[in-house]
């Protein structure tokens, strides 16, 4: 007797995932599918089961007693693999619309899982475009993007779900010009609502998403003067997470924005290295124009970055910090080259810069490996073995 193939075994789960099936059987089948999504071969197997994927989506948006959480978590795992986005959307083209409804429903208990699926899907162009269409097709009145920002910025918007993953969703969406135009609309005050979340204490996912959003917005150099000016005053919100408990001289202290002066001795820097790097990159973008460089210099950014560079344990973040410091303390570009985002770099120079960047990354990796593989410190007085 031949053994049943894994594909056939997966197909056997389909009847038990159907809406209306006994709750205990549904739950067992959903848990089995969730376990399959935990491995590459399992995800590949499910990718070829369009009917099963559709049933999984139906369960993920179904009310209790359906096992919606396990179904949604399975979708999170599937959406984490970019190669599975196409079969997911082919099985259920309205997946972004349906998940968006769950993520923004203040009563939906598994809204965080729905947001996590959207965060994974929106990293790729096709599902990101589908999500933007879903947001644009929201009900009259408050736009879909406005609802998303409100949910992200409102504490307790959903008492059952923290919605941290709306941060990465917004960051992914902000790679599109239309989303940046919404975020940078001076009559909406959206950016100002996001700024406090750069120090949101409970979730690096939310902080990272917001910082990524701000970084993407800063590619729009026409808005730099407004972003750095008093209406938004973005720079202190970018510098404060990078600041430590350093005690500056009175003269240096006066050069800093008020929010960065006399910080407490227990002040901690942003603990996530990737977020620190994004914060530095965001400031770097703000220095693309001559007026931007002047505003960043005038607000004492160099002082914070100088201390950060001395403290920074991650080699690649330290290199990024060095590059920004060089921009701040270096000579101004020649006339006609003041906007660094519009400078046309000759191909040969670009190749040289790419090679240099590659060498710097390799050096960072070597330094990191030396840190990881170095001998463990011995207790005082211990004899070597």
Secondary structure in CASP SS format (residue, H / E / C, confidence):
PFRMAT SS
TARGET T0000
AUTHOR 0000-0000-0000
METHOD secondary structure of the structure
MODEL  1
X C 1.00
X C 1.00
X C 1.00
X C 1.00
X C 1.00
X H 1.00
X H 1.00
X H 1.00
X H 1.00
X H 1.00
X H 1.00
X H 1.00
X H 1.00
X H 1.00
X H 1.00
X H 1.00
X H 1.00
X C 1.00
X C 1.00
X C 1.00
X C 1.00
X C 1.00
X H 1.00
X H 1.00
X H 1.00
X H 1.00
X H 1.00
X H 1.00
X H 1.00
X H 1.00
X H 1.00
X H 1.00
X H 1.00
X H 1.00
X H 1.00
X H 1.00
X C 1.00
X C 1.00
X C 1.00
X H 1.00
X H 1.00
X H 1.00
X H 1.00
X H 1.00
X H 1.00
X H 1.00
X H 1.00
X C 1.00
X C 1.00
X H 1.00
X H 1.00
X H 1.00
X H 1.00
X H 1.00
X H 1.00
X H 1.00
X H 1.00
X H 1.00
X H 1.00
X H 1.00
X C 1.00
X C 1.00
X C 1.00
X C 1.00
X C 1.00
X C 1.00
X C 1.00
X H 1.00
X H 1.00
X H 1.00
X H 1.00
X H 1.00
X H 1.00
X H 1.00
X H 1.00
X H 1.00
X H 1.00
X H 1.00
X H 1.00
X C 1.00
X C 1.00
X H 1.00
X H 1.00
X H 1.00
X H 1.00
X H 1.00
X H 1.00
X H 1.00
X H 1.00
X H 1.00
X H 1.00
X C 1.00
X C 1.00
X C 1.00
X H 1.00
X H 1.00
X H 1.00
X H 1.00
X H 1.00
X H 1.00
X H 1.00
X H 1.00
X H 1.00
X C 1.00
X C 1.00
X C 1.00
X C 1.00
X C 1.00
X C 1.00
X C 1.00
X H 1.00
X H 1.00
X H 1.00
X H 1.00
X H 1.00
X H 1.00
X H 1.00
X H 1.00
X H 1.00
X H 1.00
X H 1.00
X C 1.00
X C 1.00
X C 1.00
X H 1.00
X H 1.00
X H 1.00
X H 1.00
X H 1.00
X H 1.00
X H 1.00
X H 1.00
X H 1.00
X H 1.00
X H 1.00
X H 1.00
X C 1.00
X C 1.00
X C 1.00
X C 1.00
X C 1.00
X C 1.00
X C 1.00
X H 1.00
X H 1.00
X H 1.00
X H 1.00
X H 1.00
X H 1.00
X H 1.00
X H 1.00
X H 1.00
X H 1.00
X C 1.00
X C 1.00
X C 1.00
X C 1.00
X C 1.00
X C 1.00
X C 1.00
X C 1.00
X C 1.00
X C 1.00
X C 1.00
X C 1.00
X H 1.00
X H 1.00
X H 1.00
X H 1.00
X H 1.00
X H 1.00
X H 1.00
X H 1.00
X C 1.00
X C 1.00
X C 1.00
X H 1.00
X H 1.00
X H 1.00
X H 1.00
X H 1.00
X H 1.00
X H 1.00
X C 1.00
X C 1.00
X C 1.00
X C 1.00
X C 1.00
X C 1.00
X H 1.00
X H 1.00
X H 1.00
X H 1.00
X H 1.00
X H 1.00
X H 1.00
X H 1.00
X H 1.00
X H 1.00
X C 1.00
X C 1.00
X C 1.00
X C 1.00
X H 1.00
X H 1.00
X H 1.00
X H 1.00
X H 1.00
X H 1.00
X H 1.00
X H 1.00
X H 1.00
X H 1.00
X H 1.00
X H 1.00
X H 1.00
X H 1.00
X C 1.00
X C 1.00
X C 1.00
X H 1.00
X H 1.00
X H 1.00
X H 1.00
X H 1.00
X H 1.00
X H 1.00
X H 1.00
X C 1.00
X C 1.00
X C 1.00
X C 1.00
X C 1.00
X C 1.00
X H 1.00
X H 1.00
X H 1.00
X H 1.00
X H 1.00
X H 1.00
X H 1.00
X H 1.00
X C 1.00
X C 1.00
X C 1.00
X C 1.00
X C 1.00
X C 1.00
X C 1.00
X H 1.00
X H 1.00
X H 1.00
X H 1.00
X H 1.00
X H 1.00
X C 1.00
X C 1.00
X H 1.00
X H 1.00
X H 1.00
X C 1.00
X C 1.00
X C 1.00
X C 1.00
X C 1.00
X C 1.00
X C 1.00
X C 1.00
X C 1.00
X C 1.00
X C 1.00
X C 1.00
X H 1.00
X H 1.00
X H 1.00
X H 1.00
X H 1.00
X H 1.00
X H 1.00
X H 1.00
X H 1.00
X H 1.00
X H 1.00
X H 1.00
X H 1.00
X H 1.00
X C 1.00
X C 1.00
X C 1.00
X H 1.00
X H 1.00
X H 1.00
X H 1.00
X H 1.00
X H 1.00
X H 1.00
X H 1.00
X H 1.00
X C 1.00
X C 1.00
X H 1.00
X H 1.00
X H 1.00
X H 1.00
X H 1.00
X H 1.00
X H 1.00
X H 1.00
X H 1.00
X H 1.00
X H 1.00
X C 1.00
X C 1.00
X C 1.00
X H 1.00
X H 1.00
X H 1.00
X H 1.00
X H 1.00
X H 1.00
X H 1.00
X H 1.00
X H 1.00
X H 1.00
X H 1.00
X H 1.00
X H 1.00
X H 1.00
X H 1.00
X C 1.00
X C 1.00
X C 1.00
X C 1.00
X C 1.00
X C 1.00
X C 1.00
X C 1.00
X C 1.00
X C 1.00
X C 1.00
X C 1.00
X C 1.00
X C 1.00
X C 1.00
X C 1.00
X C 1.00
X H 1.00
X H 1.00
X H 1.00
X H 1.00
X H 1.00
X H 1.00
X H 1.00
X H 1.00
X H 1.00
X H 1.00
X H 1.00
X H 1.00
X H 1.00
X H 1.00
X H 1.00
X H 1.00
X H 1.00
X H 1.00
X H 1.00
X H 1.00
X H 1.00
X H 1.00
X H 1.00
X H 1.00
X H 1.00
X H 1.00
X H 1.00
X C 1.00
X C 1.00
X C 1.00
X C 1.00
X C 1.00
X C 1.00
X C 1.00
X C 1.00
X C 1.00
X C 1.00
X C 1.00
X C 1.00
END
